[in-house]
Amino acid sequence: MAKSFKKMWKSSLRESWPIYLLALVTLIAGICFGSWGAHNLDSSQAGQLSVVLDSFVNQAGSIMVDRPQVVKSAITNNLFFIGLVYFLGLTVIGMPAILALLFARGFSLGFTVSFLTRDKVGEGMVIALTSVVPQNILLIPAIYMAGVVALSFSWLLIRRFLNSRHPVLPGLIGYHVLILVVCCIAAAAGLVEAFITPDLTKAAVNLLIK
């Protein structure tokens, strides 16, 4: 049975590699465009955001974090995003929207990190590493995985539409199992955002302002 599963997995991987590549390219494109957008802000927009960033740096060391609220908010936001990708994957026409969501998340990440490091490279890199990277180490792979399995299932539905003999049930079961795994990873990212990121950010900010 193990050999049969391994053979089926390899076959699925060979058939689905264009989807893996498409999702990866879309996510990376979003990061690149986000980075480009941050570096091409006009002076007034950059100035306003810099004021917000400086205010955050000055206050972050003394901000009290409501961890239960942060946990609730972070996990809810992460699961909402995964849930949206999941529901789009259940539709034949959801593929463009899934790609748009992957691009948007990549854009947001690229813009945030690039803006933080735009004017104050050293300080910005420290803040990015402590406030953005920890949760995204888990969240970005989870989002990528969700996008891949949703795109794969949408493609399966298209193939089913073109050929009614094409089986859907095994793919549907696998889809739900993988989405459940992704949800667990996304929830873990929310816990990291609530219990690890704030302390790392506080420590980094206190070090920078000394």
CORFENKA-V688985 format. One record per residue. N is the residue number from 1. RES is the residue in one small letter. OMEGA is omega in whole degrees, -180 to 180 (999 if undefined). Layout:
BEGIN
n=(N N)
res=(RES RES)
omega=(OMEGA OMEGA)
END
This chain:
BEGIN
n=(1 2 3 4 5 6 7 8 9 10 11 12 13 14 15 16 17 18 19 20 21 22 23 24 25 26 27 28 29 30 31 32 33 34 35 36 37 38 39 40 41 42 43 44 45 46 47 48 49 50 51 52 53 54 55 56 57 58 59 60 61 62 63 64 65 66 67 68 69 70 71 72 73 74 75 76 77 78 79 80 81 82 83 84 85 86 87 88 89 90 91 92 93 94 95 96 97 98 99 100 101 102 103 104 105 106 107 108 109 110 111 112 113 114 115 116 117 118 119 120 121 122 123 124 125 126 127 128 129 130 131 132 133 134 135 136 137 138 139 140 141 142 143 144 145 146 147 148 149 150 151 152 153 154 155 156 157 158 159 160 161 162 163 164 165 166 167 168 169 170 171 172 173 174 175 176 177 178 179 180 181 182 183 184 185 186 187 188 189 190 191 192 193 194 195 196 197 198 199 200 201 202 203 204 205 206 207 208 209 210)
res=(m a k s f k k m w k s s l r e s w p i y l l a l v t l i a g i c f g s w g a h n l d s s q a g q l s v v l d s f v n q a g s i m v d r p q v v k s a i t n n l f f i g l v y f l g l t v i g m p a i l a l l f a r g f s l g f t v s f l t r d k v g e g m v i a l t s v v p q n i l l i p a i y m a g v v a l s f s w l l i r r f l n s r h p v l p g l i g y h v l i l v v c c i a a a a g l v e a f i t p d l t k a a v n l l i k)
omega=(179 179 179 179 180 179 179 180 179 178 179 -180 178 -179 -171 -174 177 179 175 -178 180 180 -179 180 180 180 180 177 177 179 -179 179 177 177 178 179 180 -178 -179 174 175 -171 -178 179 179 180 179 179 178 177 178 -180 179 178 178 -180 -178 -176 -172 -178 -177 -178 175 -176 174 -172 178 180 179 177 -179 -178 -176 -179 179 -180 -180 -178 176 179 180 179 178 177 180 -179 176 179 179 -178 179 -175 -175 -174 179 -180 177 178 178 179 177 179 -179 179 176 179 -180 180 -179 -180 -177 -177 -178 179 180 -177 -174 -175 -179 -170 -177 -179 -180 179 178 180 179 -178 -177 -175 -175 -171 -172 -178 -178 173 177 -171 -178 174 179 179 178 180 178 179 -179 -177 178 177 -180 -179 176 178 176 178 177 178 177 179 -180 -179 -174 179 -178 -176 -179 -173 179 178 180 178 179 179 -178 178 -179 178 177 177 179 179 178 179 179 177 176 176 176 178 177 -180 -177 -170 -178 -176 -178 -180 177 -179 178 -179 -180 -179 179 177 -177 -175 178 999)
END
